[in-house]
C-alpha cells in the first residue's frame, strides 16, 4: 500500500532537529498568506505599541510612568557572560522554526490555523504584560558593553524598562506549552514527540538562563513571567510546569563559568519563593496582575540584606 501524503511528509522530515528548519518560509507565510496576514500584522502592531513605543515614549519623556529598579543581590552570583548573547537573541527563531516544521509536515493549508493560534497566544503575552508595564516600568543595571554588535543592537532597540515580567521567559515557556499540546492534539508520532518536545524544552531552559548571564533581567523578572503565563495560559503551562521549569534551570553550567552549586540553589529557591508569593497573594485578588503591581510598589523598600536566606 502506498504511503499517504501525510506519511510521506512525516518520513521526509523524520529525525530532523528543529534547529535545521529555516525561519524565512514561516515569516513569509505569516505575513502574506491571506488567512494569516491580518492576524500577524495586528500582532506586530500590538508588539510595537506595547513594547517599543511604550519604552521609547518613556525614554524621551513623553510618558511619565514610574520606573522601579528590580535588581537583587543574587543577580551577582551569575557572572556577566557576553558569549551567551546569541542564545538570548534566538528566542524568536526558537518558536518560528517549529512553524516551518508544521508547514513541511502538514502543508500550508492545514498548518495555517495552527500558526494563527500561536500568533494569537503570542500577542496575548504583550497584552497581559502591558497591564503591569503601564502601571509601573521596571529596570536593572546593565553593564556597558560595546565589544559585541549584538549588545549594540540590544541597547539601541531596548531601552530596558520592561523587566517585570520578562517577555523572554514568558515567550519560551508558552511556546513550550503550546507545542507540547499541539503535538498531542495533532497526533504526532511518539518518536516525533520525544525528539521535538525535548528539544523545545531544553531550548526554553537555555534561553531562560541567558537573561541572567547577559544581565537583561533579574532573578525577580523570572517568577513574574512564569506567574503571568501559568495564570493566563494554564491550558498550556500550569503551576506544576512552572515549578519544574525553575528546577531544571542551571542544571548544567559551563565549566569556565564560575557559579557554585550553593548559589544556584539560592537562585532557584528565590525564584520559587517569589512565584509562590504571587500565587498566594493572587488568590485573594480580583486581577492576576495585582500581586505583581504590589511587588513593584513595595520592592525598593524591602530589605535585601537577607537575600541569601531565600
C-alpha positions as a printed NumPy array, in Angstrom:
array([[ 0.   ,  0.   ,  0.   ],
       [ 1.304,  3.419, -0.921],
       [ 2.01 ,  5.955,  1.795],
       [-0.469,  8.783,  2.176],
       [ 0.642, 12.349,  1.508],
       [ 0.958, 12.96 ,  5.259],
       [ 3.008,  9.82 ,  5.78 ],
       [ 5.364, 10.9  ,  3.022],
       [ 5.749, 14.286,  4.639],
       [ 6.413, 12.71 ,  8.034],
       [ 9.102, 10.445,  6.597],
       [10.715, 13.34 ,  4.749],
       [11.374, 15.326,  7.92 ],
       [11.769, 12.389, 10.327],
       [14.643, 12.839, 12.735],
       [15.426, 16.42 , 11.729],
       [16.357, 18.678, 14.641],
       [14.143, 21.743, 14.794],
       [17.241, 23.949, 14.531],
       [17.661, 22.757, 10.935],
       [14.362, 24.343,  9.862],
       [14.683, 27.818,  8.377],
       [12.575, 30.704,  9.635],
       [12.157, 32.693,  6.398],
       [ 9.384, 30.459,  4.957],
       [ 7.385, 30.861,  8.154],
       [ 7.851, 34.647,  8.092],
       [ 6.61 , 34.822,  4.517],
       [ 3.529, 32.728,  5.192],
       [ 2.681, 34.653,  8.36 ],
       [ 2.894, 37.977,  6.564],
       [ 1.477, 37.193,  3.13 ],
       [-0.816, 34.158,  3.344],
       [-4.393, 35.56 ,  3.256],
       [-5.614, 33.536,  6.233],
       [-2.746, 34.748,  8.408],
       [-1.569, 38.175,  7.315],
       [-4.205, 40.232,  9.167],
       [-3.55 , 38.349, 12.418],
       [ 0.224, 38.653, 12.024],
       [ 0.188, 42.345, 11.171],
       [-2.144, 43.142, 14.068],
       [ 0.169, 41.184, 16.359],
       [ 3.179, 43.182, 15.146],
       [ 1.305, 46.43 , 15.731],
       [ 0.433, 45.375, 19.281],
       [ 4.076, 44.461, 19.918],
       [ 5.208, 47.82 , 18.543],
       [ 2.73 , 49.675, 20.747],
       [ 3.118, 47.684, 23.955],
       [ 6.877, 47.094, 23.755],
       [ 8.774, 49.55 , 21.568],
       [ 6.618, 52.7  , 21.706],
       [ 5.975, 52.317, 25.422],
       [ 9.682, 52.227, 26.217],
       [10.8  , 54.95 , 23.845],
       [ 7.99 , 57.287, 24.898],
       [ 9.235, 56.843, 28.457],
       [12.853, 57.325, 27.407],
       [12.099, 60.6  , 25.633],
       [ 9.876, 61.933, 28.408],
       [ 6.528, 61.619, 26.622],
       [ 5.323, 59.134, 29.219],
       [ 5.949, 59.638, 32.942],
       [ 5.417, 56.1  , 34.228],
       [ 7.376, 55.396, 37.446],
       [10.415, 53.144, 36.955],
       [11.406, 50.623, 39.635],
       [14.865, 49.052, 39.871],
       [14.361, 45.334, 40.495],
       [17.994, 44.257, 40.879],
       [18.701, 41.634, 43.526],
       [21.968, 40.6  , 45.239],
       [21.586, 37.101, 43.806],
       [21.978, 38.514, 40.285],
       [25.667, 38.999, 41.039],
       [26.092, 35.268, 41.595],
       [25.763, 34.746, 37.827],
       [28.765, 36.326, 36.071],
       [28.218, 38.571, 33.065],
       [28.842, 36.265, 30.094],
       [28.694, 38.113, 26.748],
       [29.224, 34.903, 24.765],
       [25.656, 33.867, 25.676],
       [24.042, 36.754, 23.782],
       [23.442, 34.691, 20.632],
       [21.305, 32.254, 22.62 ],
       [19.353, 35.138, 24.133],
       [18.612, 36.621, 20.712],
       [17.424, 33.269, 19.375],
       [14.098, 33.449, 21.193],
       [12.072, 34.489, 18.098],
       [13.646, 31.866, 15.857],
       [13.025, 29.441, 18.725],
       [ 9.261, 29.497, 18.12 ],
       [ 9.48 , 30.248, 14.391],
       [11.398, 27.119, 13.374],
       [ 8.658, 24.746, 14.587],
       [ 6.151, 26.712, 12.492],
       [ 8.17 , 25.85 ,  9.396],
       [ 8.245, 22.246, 10.571],
       [ 4.434, 22.321, 10.732],
       [ 4.292, 23.677,  7.183],
       [ 6.508, 20.886,  5.905],
       [ 4.618, 18.219,  7.83 ],
       [ 1.039, 19.322,  7.103],
       [ 1.296, 21.763,  4.21 ],
       [ 0.363, 25.44 ,  4.409],
       [-3.424, 24.989,  4.328],
       [-3.602, 22.737,  7.385],
       [-0.762, 24.377,  9.287],
       [-2.167, 27.911,  8.862],
       [-4.834, 27.574, 11.622],
       [-2.172, 26.226, 13.982],
       [ 0.132, 29.114, 13.153],
       [-2.71 , 31.57 , 13.701],
       [-3.449, 30.055, 17.108],
       [ 0.156, 30.619, 18.142],
       [ 0.192, 34.219, 16.926],
       [-2.922, 34.983, 18.955],
       [-1.342, 33.463, 22.059],
       [ 1.931, 35.293, 21.435],
       [ 0.02 , 38.565, 21.064],
       [-1.658, 37.845, 24.379],
       [ 1.675, 37.885, 26.198],
       [ 2.192, 41.515, 25.239],
       [-1.363, 42.474, 26.123],
       [-1.169, 40.861, 29.552],
       [ 2.32 , 42.138, 30.363],
       [ 1.283, 45.683, 29.437],
       [-1.172, 45.568, 32.355],
       [ 1.921, 45.672, 34.553],
       [ 4.151, 47.859, 32.36 ],
       [ 1.618, 50.675, 32.044],
       [ 1.294, 50.758, 35.821],
       [ 4.999, 50.761, 36.618],
       [ 8.04 , 50.141, 34.477],
       [10.991, 48.186, 35.807],
       [14.683, 48.049, 35.004],
       [18.029, 46.617, 36.137],
       [21.629, 47.754, 35.946],
       [23.066, 46.587, 32.614],
       [26.823, 46.513, 32.011],
       [28.064, 48.952, 29.398],
       [29.486, 46.542, 26.844],
       [30.379, 47.638, 23.32 ],
       [32.602, 44.785, 22.196],
       [29.796, 42.854, 20.548],
       [27.461, 44.064, 17.787],
       [24.602, 42.105, 19.338],
       [24.796, 44.158, 22.523],
       [24.845, 47.354, 20.483],
       [21.606, 46.216, 18.832],
       [20.003, 45.306, 22.16 ],
       [20.949, 48.578, 23.807],
       [19.761, 50.571, 20.781],
       [16.334, 48.979, 20.404],
       [15.627, 48.02 , 24.014],
       [15.689, 50.978, 26.433],
       [15.339, 48.372, 29.188],
       [12.216, 49.44 , 31.018],
       [10.157, 46.235, 30.687],
       [11.799, 43.784, 33.064],
       [ 8.952, 42.542, 35.276],
       [ 7.551, 40.331, 33.863],
       [10.209, 39.104, 31.428],
       [ 8.758, 38.604, 27.958],
       [11.715, 36.4  , 27.068],
       [10.832, 33.945, 29.822],
       [ 7.106, 34.174, 29.15 ],
       [ 7.55 , 33.55 , 25.426],
       [ 9.692, 30.437, 25.692],
       [ 7.53 , 28.976, 28.481],
       [ 4.327, 29.487, 26.49 ],
       [ 5.946, 28.214, 23.283],
       [ 6.95 , 25.024, 25.049],
       [ 3.424, 24.543, 26.396],
       [ 1.838, 25.362, 23.056],
       [ 3.877, 22.9  , 21.011],
       [ 3.641, 20.192, 23.654],
       [-0.156, 20.37 , 23.457],
       [-0.187, 20.698, 19.675],
       [ 1.926, 17.564, 19.217],
       [-0.69 , 15.537, 21.07 ],
       [-3.759, 17.26 , 19.661],
       [-2.491, 16.738, 16.122],
       [-1.458, 13.129, 16.823],
       [ 2.25 , 13.401, 16.191],
       [ 4.107, 10.118, 16.426],
       [ 5.723,  9.073, 19.7  ],
       [ 9.139,  9.429, 18.075],
       [ 8.398, 12.967, 16.924],
       [ 7.083, 13.975, 20.336],
       [10.066, 12.501, 22.171],
       [12.542, 14.33 , 19.946],
       [10.924, 17.708, 19.371],
       [ 9.321, 18.24 , 22.763],
       [12.686, 17.668, 24.437],
       [14.444, 19.977, 22.001],
       [11.927, 22.753, 22.627],
       [12.058, 22.325, 26.393],
       [15.851, 22.273, 26.524],
       [15.938, 25.347, 24.287],
       [13.469, 27.176, 26.522],
       [15.59 , 26.467, 29.58 ],
       [18.79 , 27.54 , 27.83 ],
       [17.298, 30.813, 26.602],
       [15.824, 31.493, 30.039],
       [19.209, 31.132, 31.707],
       [20.748, 33.694, 29.384],
       [18.577, 36.543, 30.699],
       [20.751, 36.384, 33.827],
       [24.019, 35.635, 32.052],
       [23.834, 38.733, 29.864],
       [22.2  , 40.877, 32.576],
       [18.995, 41.661, 30.711],
       [16.908, 40.609, 33.695],
       [16.998, 39.975, 37.413],
       [16.022, 36.849, 39.305],
       [12.85 , 38.789, 40.136],
       [11.783, 39.015, 36.491],
       [11.587, 35.244, 36.036],
       [ 8.885, 34.367, 38.611],
       [ 6.705, 37.239, 37.429],
       [ 6.839, 35.89 , 33.873],
       [ 6.073, 32.308, 34.889],
       [ 3.217, 33.544, 37.07 ],
       [ 1.745, 35.553, 34.187],
       [ 1.847, 32.507, 31.909],
       [ 0.512, 29.961, 34.392],
       [-2.312, 32.313, 35.433],
       [-3.434, 33.338, 31.954],
       [-2.473, 30.319, 29.834],
       [-2.915, 27.427, 32.254],
       [-4.256, 25.201, 29.478],
       [-0.73 , 25.235, 28.073],
       [ 1.529, 25.894, 31.06 ],
       [ 0.444, 25.003, 34.574],
       [ 1.711, 25.79 , 38.069],
       [ 3.404, 22.385, 38.137],
       [ 5.066, 23.211, 34.824],
       [ 6.397, 26.459, 36.267],
       [ 7.832, 24.714, 39.313],
       [ 9.5  , 22.051, 37.173],
       [10.82 , 24.715, 34.804],
       [12.621, 26.528, 37.622],
       [14.01 , 23.264, 38.995],
       [15.504, 22.485, 35.589],
       [17.27 , 25.823, 35.207],
       [21.068, 25.813, 35.644],
       [21.265, 22.039, 35.939],
       [24.341, 22.284, 33.748],
       [26.795, 25.174, 33.908],
       [29.739, 25.675, 31.551],
       [32.976, 24.652, 33.317],
       [34.596, 28.002, 32.519],
       [31.785, 29.942, 34.248],
       [32.323, 30.176, 37.987],
       [28.936, 29.529, 39.569],
       [28.703, 27.431, 42.707],
       [26.044, 24.807, 43.32 ],
       [25.093, 26.628, 46.506],
       [24.473, 29.853, 44.588],
       [22.36 , 28.041, 42.003],
       [20.24 , 26.582, 44.803],
       [19.749, 30.05 , 46.285],
       [18.684, 31.445, 42.91 ],
       [16.182, 28.646, 42.335],
       [14.83 , 28.993, 45.87 ],
       [14.364, 32.721, 45.43 ],
       [12.503, 32.285, 42.141],
       [10.263, 29.664, 43.761],
       [ 9.677, 31.93 , 46.76 ],
       [ 8.579, 34.919, 44.674],
       [ 6.495, 32.773, 42.311],
       [ 4.653, 31.157, 45.209],
       [ 4.178, 34.575, 46.772],
       [ 2.441, 35.75 , 43.599],
       [ 0.251, 32.655, 43.588],
       [-0.802, 33.014, 47.222],
       [-1.483, 36.735, 47.002],
       [-3.26 , 36.256, 43.686],
       [-5.876, 34.009, 45.272],
       [-7.181, 36.996, 47.191],
       [-7.017, 39.415, 44.253],
       [-9.517, 40.273, 41.553],
       [-6.922, 40.643, 38.79 ],
       [-3.993, 38.361, 38.012],
       [-1.614, 41.339, 37.887],
       [-2.423, 42.784, 41.318],
       [ 0.328, 40.821, 43.157],
       [ 2.926, 41.883, 40.581],
       [ 1.902, 45.524, 40.852],
       [ 2.07 , 45.275, 44.643],
       [ 5.528, 43.72 , 44.359],
       [ 6.718, 46.706, 42.321],
       [ 5.068, 49.132, 44.738],
       [ 6.966, 47.702, 47.685],
       [10.158, 46.281, 46.234],
       [12.54 , 49.187, 46.639],
       [11.58 , 49.499, 50.297],
       [12.037, 45.822, 51.097],
       [15.312, 44.803, 52.851],
       [17.715, 42.862, 50.632],
       [20.367, 42.031, 53.201],
       [18.777, 38.616, 53.893],
       [18.737, 37.621, 50.228],
       [20.972, 34.614, 50.791],
       [18.387, 33.077, 53.118],
       [15.848, 32.597, 50.341]])
